[in-house]
Each structure stands twice: as structure tokens, then as C-alpha cells.
Amino acid sequence: MKKWYKIWERNTVSPPEPTSPKGYFETVNSADNLVTEWVNGGDSREINVTSPNLAMKISAVYRCVDILSGSIASLPLQLKVKKEGVFQIAENNTLNYLLTVKANQRQNAFDMMQNAIIQMVLYGNAYILPVYTLSGELNELILLSPNTTTYNVIMNSYYVNDMINGVIDEYDSDEIIHLRNISLDGGYTGVSTIQYAARVLGISANADERTLDSFKPGKTLKGFISGDRDAGVKGFGEMQDSQLEDVEKRITNEVNSGKGIFRVPGAAKFSQLSIPYTDLQLLETRKFGILDVCRFFGVHPDKVFAGQSQNYKASAVSNESYLSDTLQSRLVKIETEYRSKLIPKSLIPKMKIEFDIESLLLTSLEQQANYIEKTVQNGVYTPNYWREKKGQLPKEGGDELFISCNVAPINSTKIRGEDKNLPPKNE
């Protein structure tokens, strides 16, 4: 029987004291401080992107994670039961309700799936705990918090220490839904995409930092102060070194304050430094950084607005490529894991869990109209089926299947124009 008793009653029983809350919150705070330091400018040291907090500050990463998690979560994940030889949606089943409406007390189905994909991509692993009632009925699907679950490869078991969801115990391998990113240990645990793309993300982060530094007050104009003659000459009629230093400090303060025009004493000269070649190439570096990030996440640059399609046809092809090259493998992975952990082995031939990808393929009203027309003309769906899908009342005669008769065998009566009710002609 499933271990239903491992979940506390959150509103009645106080959870046990965490093992080391101080260390946990210190780690979180230090990461937040590092993010704040980076956004505010910080110092000029090299930035190494090694955490989700830092990675999500890069625009391309944020968009890739958002499009991946959002597109998968927006696809209906449905429970289907085989009836009369055909798999049909089990609308009144509790599991289907958890998959499509509300996964647990805190999250609806969309939020739970979206955050599960975010954890899988950024942390390498996402863990979902099915919670059962005393009678053995599935009650909740709880997404466990990041960094709270450990998988023991030797014992093939999971240990959970999740203070937020009130789960502390050890579980067998068939009691936890485990969504893994690309793995390096044979498929037991996933590895974060950030770890794979650390070098590329570091280049992008440092390019963003350099750009931010270039637009700070005083950073757009650089140069040096000198006298009209030999800087080493001192005495009457020449500016002293201390005077030049005072002029330097005054001009620096004026430039840093955002002042565009300032005065230089007659005996001093301001020489502007030319823009380095590396600064001129910064924009190009950032452009290629976006493409590299898209490669690691498997998202087409069109999806991160790096190279928008010029027409609707190209956009449709891009969506089909995104489905086949990026989403398909992830969708199958999720479907297989859900099916193996939520459906008993004896019911596998009669039940399945799968995504409905129809909404992803039909991205425009024209595509939807053509699809509806084809399915009705070829007897796939009835007119009333589509009327119900579009929120319209059924019409009399709309439950009949239709088929186009534009083609026929070459020797048929339709081609020869003969009446099939008449007896055949004698030779």
C-alpha cells in the first residue's frame, strides 16, 4: 500500500524542527546578495554562472526556460481509458482531475507542471510525490521543493526532507515521479543545463556586465588630463602636478554626475581615449551568446525573439520543428514516467496518460479552419464534435459522418455515368 501517512496535516500538526535552517537560509541569502551585487554593478571581477538565480538574470536563459516550461504546461495531460477498442478521455476520474485542473492544495495543474519543468531544466531533477488516502485513492500530486530530495542509486530509494510541503521520509523508487534532465550517470539522476552551459552563460553574463558598465555615468567618456607643455616641467608659468590632480578630480566628479559639458582650465588639456575594439565587438558577442544559449536549451532563436520569422508560413514550420526537435522527447519522457508510476501494471493495456498536442500545431485561425474542414470531409470527426469543441450547441443531423466523393475507381458506375439501380446492359 502507498505510504499515505507520511504527509502531515499541515493545519493541525506542527512540522518538526528543520535539521539546519540557519545554514539553508544563509545559503539562499548569499545567493540573493550575489545576484543583487551583479545587477547593481558590483566589482569588475569575472562572473561565473553556476546557479539558477544567476542564470535567470540572462534574458536568453529566462526566455528559453519560460517557453519550454510554459509550452509543455499549456498542453493538456489527459488520462485515457480504452472503451470499445478506442482510448477515450476519463473525464470523471480523480487522476484526470489532478492532471488537468488542480494537482494539490497549493497548485493548479498548470503551475505544478510548469515548475516541474523549470526544476528539471535548471536543477537537473524534478520530484513529484503522489499522495494517497487511507482507502488507496490518489488524492494529490505534490511537487517537492528543489534540493530537498536525494536519490540513493545503490538502494534505489528516495529520501525527502521538504520542510515547505511537510514531507520527511524515505520512499521506494516506484513512489516518486522523477523527471530527469540529460544524465551522465546512466540515467539515474539528471544534470542541470546550467552545468553543461556554464562557459557560455559566463560569457553572456560578463558581456551583460560590460554593457551595463559602459552605460554608467562617466563610463561613456574616458581620457586623461595634461598640461599644454612638458608635464615634467615645474615652476612659474606652468601648472603644478598638484593642480593637475585637482583638475582631474573635478572633471571626474562632473563626468560621474552625468554632466555632458564641463570646463577645462586654459593651461590644462583633456585628451579623450578612443573606444577599444573589444567594445565595438560587444554587440556581436552578445548576439552569438544568445544563439549558444538557445542551442543548449534546444529552443529555436525565433522563440527568444533573436530572429523573428518574416511570414506566417515560416512561423508554422518553426512550430513544427520546435515540436519534433525540442518538445517531443520531453513529452514522451513525462508521459512514460507518469504512466509507469501512476497506473498499475495490470491496467497498462487499458489506460494511458498522454499530452494533447493539437493546440500546439494549430497556431492560427486559418490552420484551424483547414484542419476542421479536412477532418469533416474525410469522416474523421462529425460536425457536432467540432461544434461542441467550439462551445456551440449541436445541430440535427450533425452526428453523421461525411466523406468526400471526389475520387472513385476508374471502372465504377460513377465514372461511366450509369444508374446503379438499372440492370447491366447485355453485350
C-alpha positions as CSV (number, residue, x, y, z in Angstrom):
1,M,0.0,0.0,0.0
2,K,1.2,3.5,-0.7
3,K,2.7,5.4,2.3
4,W,-0.2,7.8,2.8
5,Y,0.8,8.5,6.4
6,K,4.0,10.4,5.5
7,I,2.2,13.7,4.8
8,W,1.4,15.8,7.9
9,E,-1.9,17.6,8.4
10,R,-0.4,21.0,7.7
11,N,-3.1,23.0,9.5
12,T,-3.2,20.9,12.7
13,V,0.2,19.4,13.4
14,S,3.3,21.5,13.6
15,P,6.2,20.2,11.5
16,P,9.4,19.0,13.2
17,E,12.2,21.4,13.5
18,P,14.5,21.6,10.4
19,T,17.8,20.0,10.6
20,S,19.9,23.1,9.8
21,P,17.6,26.0,8.9
22,K,20.3,28.6,9.6
23,G,22.7,27.2,7.0
24,Y,19.9,26.9,4.5
25,F,18.8,30.5,4.8
26,E,22.4,31.7,4.8
27,T,22.9,30.0,1.5
28,V,19.8,31.5,0.0
29,N,20.7,34.9,1.3
30,S,24.2,34.7,0.0
31,A,23.0,33.8,-3.5
32,D,20.4,36.6,-3.5
33,N,23.1,39.0,-2.4
34,L,25.4,37.9,-5.2
35,V,22.5,38.4,-7.7
36,T,21.9,41.9,-6.3
37,E,25.6,42.7,-6.5
38,W,25.7,41.7,-10.1
39,V,22.6,43.7,-11.0
40,N,23.8,46.8,-9.2
41,G,27.2,46.6,-10.9
42,G,29.3,45.0,-8.2
43,D,33.0,45.0,-8.8
44,S,34.9,44.1,-12.0
45,R,35.6,40.5,-11.2
46,E,34.7,37.7,-13.6
47,I,31.1,36.4,-13.2
48,N,30.7,32.6,-13.1
49,V,27.1,31.5,-13.7
50,T,26.7,28.4,-11.5
51,S,23.2,28.8,-10.0
52,P,19.6,29.1,-11.3
53,N,19.3,32.5,-9.7
54,L,22.2,33.9,-11.7
55,A,21.3,32.1,-14.9
56,M,17.7,33.5,-14.9
57,K,19.2,37.1,-15.0
58,I,20.3,36.4,-18.5
59,S,17.5,37.3,-20.9
60,A,18.0,34.4,-23.3
61,V,18.0,31.8,-20.4
62,Y,14.9,33.4,-18.9
63,R,13.1,33.2,-22.3
64,C,14.2,29.6,-23.1
65,V,13.1,28.4,-19.6
66,D,9.8,30.3,-19.9
67,I,9.0,29.0,-23.4
68,L,9.9,25.4,-22.5
69,S,8.0,25.2,-19.2
70,G,5.0,27.3,-20.5
71,S,4.5,25.4,-23.7
72,I,4.6,22.0,-22.0
73,A,2.4,23.1,-19.2
74,S,-0.2,24.5,-21.6
75,L,-0.6,21.1,-23.3
76,P,-3.4,19.1,-21.7
77,L,-2.1,16.0,-20.0
78,Q,-5.0,13.6,-20.0
79,L,-5.9,10.2,-18.7
80,K,-7.5,8.0,-21.3
81,V,-9.3,4.7,-20.8
82,K,-9.9,2.1,-23.5
83,K,-13.6,1.6,-24.3
84,E,-14.9,-0.4,-27.2
85,G,-11.4,-0.7,-28.6
86,V,-10.8,3.1,-28.5
87,F,-9.0,5.3,-25.9
88,Q,-11.3,7.9,-24.6
89,I,-10.7,10.7,-22.0
90,A,-11.7,9.6,-18.5
91,E,-13.4,12.9,-17.5
92,N,-14.8,11.7,-14.2
93,N,-11.6,10.0,-13.0
94,T,-9.7,11.6,-10.0
95,L,-6.4,11.2,-11.7
96,N,-7.6,13.1,-14.7
97,Y,-8.8,15.9,-12.4
98,L,-5.3,16.2,-10.8
99,L,-3.7,16.2,-14.3
100,T,-5.9,18.8,-15.8
101,V,-7.3,21.0,-13.1
102,K,-5.8,21.1,-9.6
103,A,-2.7,19.0,-8.7
104,N,-2.7,19.7,-5.0
105,Q,-3.9,22.1,-2.3
106,R,-1.4,24.8,-3.3
107,Q,-1.0,24.5,-7.1
108,N,-3.2,24.0,-10.1
109,A,-2.2,21.6,-12.8
110,F,-0.5,24.3,-15.0
111,D,1.6,25.7,-12.2
112,M,2.7,22.3,-11.0
113,M,3.8,21.2,-14.4
114,Q,5.5,24.5,-15.3
115,N,7.5,24.5,-12.1
116,A,8.4,20.8,-12.5
117,I,9.9,21.6,-16.0
118,I,11.8,24.6,-14.5
119,Q,13.3,22.4,-11.8
120,M,14.2,19.7,-14.3
121,V,16.0,22.1,-16.6
122,L,17.7,24.4,-14.1
123,Y,18.3,21.9,-11.2
124,G,18.6,18.7,-13.3
125,N,15.8,16.8,-11.5
126,A,12.2,17.3,-10.5
127,Y,10.4,15.1,-8.0
128,I,6.6,14.7,-7.7
129,L,5.1,12.8,-4.8
130,P,1.7,11.1,-5.3
131,V,-0.3,11.2,-2.1
132,Y,-3.0,8.6,-1.4
133,T,-5.9,8.4,1.0
134,L,-6.4,5.6,3.6
135,S,-8.6,3.8,1.0
136,G,-5.8,3.9,-1.5
137,E,-7.3,6.6,-3.8
138,L,-4.9,9.1,-5.3
139,N,-5.5,12.5,-3.6
140,E,-2.7,14.9,-4.6
141,L,0.4,15.3,-6.8
142,I,2.9,17.3,-4.8
143,L,5.9,18.9,-6.4
144,L,8.7,18.6,-3.9
145,S,10.9,21.7,-3.3
146,P,14.3,22.0,-5.0
147,N,17.3,20.4,-3.2
148,T,15.1,18.5,-0.8
149,T,15.2,15.1,-2.4
150,T,18.1,12.7,-2.6
151,Y,18.2,9.6,-4.8
152,N,20.2,6.6,-3.5
153,V,21.4,4.8,-6.6
154,I,22.6,1.8,-4.6
155,M,19.4,1.3,-2.6
156,N,17.1,2.5,-5.4
157,S,15.2,4.7,-2.9
158,Y,14.5,8.4,-2.3
159,Y,15.0,10.4,0.9
160,V,12.9,13.5,1.2
161,N,13.5,16.4,3.6
162,D,11.0,19.0,2.4
163,M,10.0,21.4,5.2
164,I,7.7,23.5,2.9
165,N,5.5,20.7,1.9
166,G,5.8,18.8,5.2
167,V,7.4,15.7,3.8
168,I,10.2,13.9,5.6
169,D,10.7,10.2,5.0
170,E,12.2,7.6,2.7
171,Y,10.3,6.3,-0.3
172,D,10.7,3.4,-2.7
173,S,11.6,4.1,-6.3
174,D,8.0,3.5,-7.5
175,E,6.5,6.0,-5.1
176,I,8.2,9.1,-6.6
177,I,7.7,10.6,-10.1
178,H,11.2,11.5,-11.1
179,L,11.7,13.8,-14.1
180,R,15.4,13.9,-15.2
181,N,17.3,16.2,-17.4
182,I,20.1,14.8,-19.6
183,S,22.1,12.5,-17.5
184,L,25.7,11.5,-17.3
185,D,25.5,8.5,-14.8
186,G,23.4,6.2,-17.0
187,G,20.0,7.8,-16.5
188,Y,19.7,7.7,-12.7
189,T,19.9,11.4,-12.0
190,G,19.8,14.4,-14.3
191,V,22.3,17.2,-14.6
192,S,21.3,20.9,-14.8
193,T,21.6,22.6,-18.2
194,I,23.4,25.4,-16.3
195,Q,26.3,23.0,-15.6
196,Y,26.6,22.0,-19.2
197,A,26.4,25.6,-20.4
198,A,28.5,27.2,-17.6
199,R,31.1,28.6,-20.0
200,V,28.6,30.1,-22.5
201,L,26.5,31.5,-19.7
202,G,29.6,33.1,-18.1
203,I,30.4,34.8,-21.4
204,S,26.9,36.1,-21.7
205,A,26.8,37.3,-18.1
206,N,30.1,39.1,-18.4
207,A,29.0,40.7,-21.7
208,D,25.9,42.0,-20.0
209,E,28.0,43.3,-17.1
210,R,30.3,45.0,-19.6
211,T,27.4,46.6,-21.3
212,L,25.9,47.8,-18.0
213,D,29.3,49.2,-17.0
214,S,29.6,51.1,-20.4
215,F,26.3,53.0,-19.7
216,K,27.1,54.1,-16.2
217,P,27.7,57.8,-15.6
218,G,31.2,58.7,-16.6
219,K,31.8,55.5,-18.4
220,T,30.9,56.8,-21.9
221,L,33.8,59.3,-21.9
222,K,37.4,58.3,-21.0
223,G,40.6,60.3,-21.3
224,F,43.5,61.9,-19.4
225,I,44.5,65.5,-18.2
226,S,47.8,67.0,-19.2
227,G,49.4,70.5,-19.4
228,D,50.0,72.4,-22.6
229,R,53.7,71.6,-22.5
230,D,56.0,69.1,-20.9
231,A,54.2,67.6,-17.9
232,G,57.5,67.2,-16.1
233,V,58.3,71.0,-16.0
234,K,57.5,72.7,-12.8
235,G,57.7,76.4,-11.8
236,F,56.4,79.8,-12.6
237,G,54.0,79.9,-15.6
238,E,53.3,76.2,-15.6
239,M,50.6,74.2,-13.8
240,Q,51.9,72.2,-10.9
241,D,51.3,68.4,-10.6
242,S,49.0,69.0,-7.6
243,Q,46.9,71.5,-9.7
244,L,46.5,68.9,-12.5
245,E,45.4,66.4,-9.9
246,D,42.8,68.8,-8.6
247,V,41.6,69.4,-12.2
248,E,41.4,65.6,-12.7
249,K,39.3,65.1,-9.6
250,R,36.9,67.9,-10.5
251,I,36.4,66.7,-14.1
252,T,35.9,63.1,-12.9
253,N,33.2,64.1,-10.4
254,E,31.5,66.2,-13.1
255,V,31.6,63.3,-15.6
256,N,30.3,60.8,-13.0
257,S,27.4,63.1,-12.1
258,G,26.2,62.8,-15.7
259,K,27.3,66.2,-16.8
260,G,27.8,66.4,-20.5
261,I,29.7,69.7,-20.8
262,F,32.4,70.9,-18.4
263,R,35.3,73.4,-18.3
264,V,39.0,72.6,-18.5
265,P,41.5,75.3,-17.3
266,G,43.4,77.1,-20.1
267,A,46.7,75.6,-19.0
268,A,45.4,72.0,-19.0
269,K,44.3,69.8,-21.8
270,F,41.8,66.9,-21.8
271,S,42.6,64.0,-24.3
272,Q,39.8,61.5,-25.0
273,L,40.7,57.9,-25.3
274,S,39.3,56.1,-28.4
275,I,36.8,53.2,-28.0
276,P,38.5,49.9,-27.7
277,Y,37.9,47.4,-30.5
278,T,36.6,44.9,-27.9
279,D,33.8,47.3,-27.0
280,L,32.9,47.7,-30.7
281,Q,32.6,43.9,-30.9
282,L,30.5,43.6,-27.7
283,L,27.1,43.7,-29.5
284,E,28.2,40.9,-31.9
285,T,29.4,38.9,-28.9
286,R,26.1,39.2,-27.2
287,K,24.3,38.1,-30.4
288,F,26.3,34.9,-30.7
289,G,25.8,34.3,-26.9
290,I,22.1,34.2,-27.4
291,L,22.5,31.6,-30.2
292,D,24.7,29.4,-28.0
293,V,22.2,29.6,-25.1
294,C,19.4,28.5,-27.5
295,R,21.5,25.6,-28.6
296,F,21.9,24.3,-25.1
297,F,18.2,24.6,-24.3
298,G,17.1,23.3,-27.7
299,V,14.9,26.4,-28.4
300,H,14.8,28.0,-31.8
301,P,16.1,31.6,-31.9
302,D,12.7,32.7,-33.2
303,K,11.2,31.7,-29.8
304,V,13.5,34.0,-27.9
305,F,12.9,36.9,-30.4
306,A,16.5,36.7,-31.7
307,G,15.5,36.2,-35.4
308,Q,11.8,36.6,-36.0
309,S,10.1,34.9,-38.9
310,Q,9.2,37.0,-41.9
311,N,5.9,35.3,-42.7
312,Y,3.3,33.0,-41.2
313,K,4.4,30.0,-43.3
314,A,7.9,30.2,-41.7
315,S,6.3,30.6,-38.3
316,A,4.3,27.4,-38.8
317,V,7.3,25.5,-39.9
318,S,9.2,26.8,-36.9
319,N,6.4,25.5,-34.6
320,E,6.5,22.1,-36.2
321,S,10.3,22.0,-35.8
322,Y,10.0,23.0,-32.2
323,L,7.5,20.2,-31.5
324,S,9.6,17.5,-33.2
325,D,13.1,18.6,-32.3
326,T,12.6,20.1,-28.8
327,L,9.3,19.1,-27.2
328,Q,8.6,15.5,-28.5
329,S,11.4,13.8,-26.4
330,R,10.4,15.7,-23.3
331,L,6.7,14.9,-23.7
332,V,7.4,11.2,-24.2
333,K,9.6,11.2,-21.1
334,I,6.9,12.8,-18.9
335,E,4.2,10.5,-20.3
336,T,6.2,7.4,-19.7
337,E,7.2,8.4,-16.2
338,Y,3.6,9.3,-15.2
339,R,2.3,6.1,-16.7
340,S,4.8,3.9,-15.0
341,K,4.3,5.4,-11.6
342,L,0.5,6.2,-11.6
343,I,-1.1,3.3,-13.5
344,P,-0.8,-0.3,-12.2
345,K,0.9,-2.8,-14.4
346,S,-2.2,-4.8,-14.9
347,L,-4.1,-1.8,-16.3
348,I,-1.4,-0.6,-18.7
349,P,-3.1,-2.1,-21.8
350,K,-6.4,-0.3,-20.9
351,M,-5.2,3.1,-19.6
352,K,-2.6,5.6,-20.8
353,I,-1.6,9.2,-20.0
354,E,-0.7,11.4,-22.9
355,F,-0.5,15.1,-24.0
356,D,-2.9,16.6,-26.5
357,I,-0.6,18.4,-28.9
358,E,-3.4,19.6,-31.2
359,S,-3.4,23.1,-29.8
360,L,0.3,23.5,-30.5
361,L,0.0,22.6,-34.1
362,L,-2.9,24.9,-34.8
363,T,-1.4,28.3,-34.3
364,S,-3.7,30.4,-36.5
365,L,-7.4,30.6,-37.3
366,E,-6.7,29.7,-40.9
367,Q,-4.8,26.5,-39.9
368,Q,-7.7,25.6,-37.5
369,A,-10.3,26.1,-40.3
370,N,-8.4,23.9,-42.7
371,Y,-7.9,21.2,-40.1
372,I,-11.6,21.2,-39.2
373,E,-12.6,21.1,-42.9
374,K,-10.3,18.1,-43.7
375,T,-11.4,16.1,-40.7
376,V,-15.1,16.5,-41.5
377,Q,-14.6,15.9,-45.2
378,N,-12.7,12.6,-44.6
379,G,-15.1,11.3,-42.0
380,V,-12.7,11.6,-39.0
381,Y,-15.0,13.8,-36.9
382,T,-18.6,14.8,-37.1
383,P,-19.8,18.5,-37.4
384,N,-21.3,18.3,-33.9
385,Y,-17.9,17.2,-32.5
386,W,-16.3,20.4,-33.6
387,R,-19.4,22.4,-32.6
388,E,-19.0,21.1,-29.1
389,K,-15.3,21.8,-29.1
390,K,-16.0,25.4,-30.1
391,G,-18.8,25.9,-27.5
392,Q,-21.7,25.6,-29.9
393,L,-24.9,23.7,-29.5
394,P,-25.3,20.5,-31.6
395,K,-27.4,20.6,-34.7
396,E,-29.8,18.0,-36.1
397,G,-28.0,15.7,-38.5
398,G,-24.6,16.8,-37.3
399,D,-23.7,13.5,-35.7
400,E,-23.4,11.8,-39.1
401,L,-20.0,11.2,-40.6
402,F,-19.3,12.6,-44.1
403,I,-16.8,11.7,-46.7
404,S,-15.8,13.4,-49.9
405,C,-16.6,11.6,-53.1
406,N,-14.3,13.4,-55.5
407,V,-12.4,10.2,-56.4
408,A,-13.7,6.8,-57.5
409,P,-12.4,3.6,-59.2
410,I,-11.9,4.1,-62.9
411,N,-14.5,1.4,-63.8
412,S,-17.1,2.5,-61.3
413,T,-20.7,3.5,-62.3
414,K,-19.9,7.0,-61.0
415,I,-17.3,7.5,-63.7
416,R,-19.4,5.8,-66.5
417,G,-22.5,7.8,-65.6
418,E,-24.7,4.6,-65.2
419,D,-27.5,4.2,-62.8
420,K,-26.6,1.5,-60.3
421,N,-30.3,0.6,-59.9
422,L,-30.7,-0.4,-63.6
423,P,-29.8,-3.9,-64.7
424,P,-26.4,-4.2,-66.6
425,K,-26.5,-3.9,-70.3
426,N,-26.3,-7.1,-72.4
427,E,-23.3,-7.4,-74.6
